[in-house]
């Protein structure tokens, strides 16, 4: 898909904006009022098909930040049963490594008033229970980034040093031979990024395959089983898990996202969403309420769930069928 084609496509979907209005009454909308600070939201796909949303609480601790927290969303959610689970960690900044079994390693920088507290590295299982938790003390305990440096070792890169923990939470002392920017476990191996490359690794961190982009990789994540979105400085790419290109869009780059459902892809542009077929051709465009910034989503069957942020910071969930979902807030529905 070349750049000229993308320009033609751009003009095409401009004409679609505000013409793709679905029935708002067929969309469930729910605000998670107990959480806030959308800049720290992280979503993880769980083995049962649900999605876990990590963030922090609206409640603050004295002059500190909110507490680390999460909630799980499932298709056709009964929002009366949605629960926010809170952990006893203050969170000013967060880092996450998701695993395919639904567990997560999280790193938190803690801050209270003008005092930098000890950082936390912890692991949760698939139901959200804490498996282990470690405090990282020191003169400059602030975590800068956190990434797998070995199949069984996490590197916690701090302001002045690096700590290493195995997946059981024991501190280990190793000298890694290569550092990747981001590593996600997948199957029996891993997918990693470094500079402008995406790399397929085996279970021993040996390189199987590489894909080179024209600009640096900003982030990547799975949007459904076997399908990746890769955000670079120059474009957003959709690949399969063998690093073969499915589609790309030079008008979407770092900070934007793609969502996958059973029959469509959905590009999140901020003020509108474009629905595409599986060959990445645009079909329809939907306006997004001016008070909402959509961040992520997932599909299960023909049911869609999108996670957005309200202007005041609270997460907002939109749920509906892929042929009838809307992203507008109506007085008839409001935000519950």
Residue pairs with C-beta under 8 A, 6 or more apart in sequence:
1 247
1 248
1 280
3 250
6 249
6 250
6 251
9 281
9 282
10 251
12 282
13 274
13 282
13 285
16 274
16 282
16 284
16 285
17 272
17 285
17 287
18 285
18 287
19 284
19 285
20 275
20 284
20 285
20 286
20 287
21 286
21 287
21 326
21 328
22 286
22 320
22 323
22 324
22 325
22 326
23 324
23 326
24 326
24 328
24 330
24 332
24 333
25 330
25 332
25 333
26 320
26 321
26 324
26 325
26 326
27 318
27 319
27 320
27 324
27 325
27 326
27 327
27 333
28 77
28 79
28 317
28 318
28 319
28 320
29 316
29 317
29 318
29 319
29 329
29 333
29 334
29 335
29 336
30 77
30 79
30 82
30 316
30 317
30 319
30 335
30 336
31 310
31 314
31 315
31 316
31 317
31 335
31 336
32 53
32 71
32 82
32 84
32 314
32 315
32 316
32 317
33 58
33 314
34 57
34 58
34 59
34 69
34 84
35 55
35 56
35 57
35 58
35 66
35 69
35 71
35 84
35 314
35 315
36 55
36 56
36 57
36 58
36 66
36 312
36 313
36 314
37 55
37 56
37 66
37 313
38 55
38 293
38 295
38 309
38 313
38 314
38 315
40 54
40 55
40 56
40 91
40 93
40 94
41 53
41 54
41 55
41 295
41 296
41 307
41 309
41 315
42 53
42 54
42 55
42 94
42 96
43 51
43 52
43 53
43 54
43 295
43 296
43 298
43 307
44 51
44 52
44 54
44 96
44 98
44 102
44 104
45 51
45 98
45 222
45 224
45 298
46 52
46 72
46 102
46 126
47 100
47 101
47 102
47 126
48 74
48 102
49 74
49 75
49 300
50 72
50 73
50 74
51 72
51 73
51 74
51 296
51 298
51 305
51 307
52 70
52 71
52 72
52 73
52 102
52 104
52 128
53 70
53 71
53 72
53 73
53 307
53 315
54 68
54 69
54 70
54 94
54 96
54 104
54 106
55 69
55 70
55 315
56 65
56 66
56 67
56 68
56 69
56 91
56 94
57 66
57 67
57 69
57 84
57 86
58 66
58 314
59 66
59 67
60 66
61 67
61 90
61 112
62 112
62 113
63 112
63 113
64 90
64 92
64 110
64 111
64 112
64 113
65 90
65 91
65 92
65 110
65 111
65 112
66 90
66 91
67 86
67 87
67 88
67 89
67 90
67 91
68 86
68 87
68 89
68 90
68 91
68 94
68 106
68 108
69 84
69 85
69 86
69 87
70 84
70 85
70 128
71 82
71 83
71 84
71 85
71 315
72 82
72 128
73 82
73 305
73 307
73 317
75 300
75 301
75 303
75 305
75 319
76 303
76 319
77 305
77 317
77 319
79 317
79 336
85 128
87 122
87 130
89 108
89 110
89 120
89 122
90 108
90 110
90 111
90 112
90 117
91 108
91 109
91 110
92 108
92 109
92 110
92 111
93 108
93 109
93 142
93 143
94 106
94 107
94 108
94 109
95 106
95 107
95 108
95 143
95 145
95 146
96 104
96 105
96 106
96 107
97 104
97 105
97 106
97 146
97 147
97 148
97 154
97 183
97 184
98 104
98 184
98 185
99 105
99 185
100 185
100 186
100 187
101 126
102 125
102 126
102 127
103 123
103 124
103 125
103 126
103 131
104 123
104 124
105 121
105 122
105 123
105 146
105 154
105 167
106 120
106 121
106 122
106 123
106 124
107 119
107 120
107 121
107 122
107 143
107 146
107 156
108 119
108 120
108 122
108 143
109 116
109 119
109 141
109 142
109 143
110 116
110 117
110 118
110 119
110 120
111 117
116 141
116 142
117 141
118 135
118 136
118 137
118 141
119 135
119 136
119 141
119 142
119 143
119 156
119 158
120 133
120 134
120 135
120 136
121 133
121 134
121 136
121 143
121 146
121 154
121 156
121 163
121 165
122 130
122 131
122 132
122 133
122 134
123 130
123 131
123 132
123 133
123 167
123 169
124 130
124 131
125 131
131 169
132 168
132 169
133 169
134 165
134 169
134 171
136 143
136 156
136 158
136 163
138 158
138 160
138 161
139 160
140 158
140 159
140 160
141 158
141 159
142 158
142 159
143 156
143 157
143 158
144 157
144 158
144 159
145 157
146 154
146 155
146 156
146 157
147 154
147 155
147 157
147 179
147 180
147 181
147 182
147 183
148 154
148 155
148 180
148 183
148 185
148 190
149 155
149 164
149 174
149 176
149 179
149 180
150 174
150 176
150 205
151 190
151 203
151 204
151 205
152 166
152 167
153 164
153 165
153 166
153 167
153 172
153 174
153 176
154 164
154 165
154 166
154 167
155 162
155 163
155 164
155 176
155 179
156 162
156 163
156 164
156 165
163 171
164 171
164 172
164 173
164 174
165 171
165 172
166 172
178 205
179 194
180 192
180 193
180 194
180 199
181 192
181 193
181 194
181 195
181 217
182 192
182 193
182 217
182 219
182 220
183 190
183 191
183 192
183 193
183 201
184 190
184 191
184 192
184 220
184 221
184 222
186 222
186 241
187 241
188 202
188 203
189 200
189 201
189 202
189 203
189 208
190 200
190 201
190 205
191 198
191 199
191 200
191 201
191 220
191 228
191 241
191 243
192 198
192 199
192 201
193 199
193 217
193 220
193 230
194 217
195 216
195 217
196 212
196 213
196 214
196 215
196 216
196 217
196 232
197 210
197 211
197 212
197 213
197 217
198 210
198 211
198 213
198 217
198 220
198 230
198 239
198 243
199 207
199 209
199 210
199 211
200 207
200 208
200 209
200 210
200 242
200 243
201 207
201 208
202 208
209 242
209 243
210 243
211 239
211 243
213 230
213 232
213 234
213 235
213 237
214 232
214 234
215 232
215 233
215 234
215 235
216 232
216 233
217 230
217 231
217 232
218 231
218 232
218 233
218 253
218 254
218 255
219 230
219 231
219 254
220 228
220 229
220 230
220 231
221 228
221 229
222 228
222 241
223 229
223 238
223 258
223 259
223 260
223 298
224 260
224 261
224 298
224 299
226 240
226 241
227 238
227 239
227 240
227 241
227 246
227 260
228 238
228 239
228 240
228 241
229 236
229 237
229 238
229 257
229 258
230 236
230 237
230 238
230 239
231 252
231 253
231 254
231 255
231 256
231 257
232 253
232 254
233 253
233 254
234 250
234 253
235 248
235 249
235 250
235 252
235 253
236 248
236 249
236 252
236 253
236 256
236 257
236 258
236 267
237 245
237 247
237 248
238 245
238 246
238 247
238 248
238 258
238 260
238 265
238 280
239 245
239 246
240 246
246 280
247 265
247 276
247 279
247 280
248 280
249 267
249 280
252 258
252 267
252 269
256 267
256 268
256 269
256 270
257 267
257 268
257 294
257 295
257 296
258 265
258 266
258 267
258 268
259 265
259 266
259 268
259 296
259 297
259 298
259 299
259 304
259 306
260 266
260 298
260 299
261 298
261 299
261 302
261 304
261 322
262 299
262 300
262 301
262 302
262 322
263 277
263 278
263 302
263 322
264 275
264 276
264 277
264 278
264 283
264 299
264 322
265 275
265 276
265 277
265 278
265 280
266 273
266 274
266 275
266 276
266 297
266 304
266 306
267 273
267 274
267 276
268 294
268 295
268 296
268 297
270 288
270 293
270 294
271 287
271 288
271 290
272 285
272 286
272 287
272 288
273 285
273 286
273 288
273 294
273 327
274 282
274 284
274 285
274 286
275 282
275 283
275 284
275 285
275 286
275 322
276 282
276 283
277 283
286 325
286 326
286 327
287 327
287 328
288 294
288 308
288 327
288 328
289 327
289 328
289 329
291 310
291 311
291 329
292 308
292 309
292 310
292 311
292 316
292 327
292 329
293 308
293 309
294 306
294 307
294 308
294 327
295 307
295 308
295 309
296 306
296 307
297 304
297 305
297 306
297 307
298 304
298 305
299 305
299 322
302 321
302 322
302 323
303 319
303 320
303 321
303 322
304 318
304 319
304 320
304 321
304 322
304 325
305 317
305 318
305 319
306 317
306 318
306 319
306 325
306 327
307 315
307 316
307 317
308 315
308 316
308 317
308 318
308 327
309 315
309 316
310 316
310 335
316 335
318 325
318 326
318 327
319 325
320 326
329 335
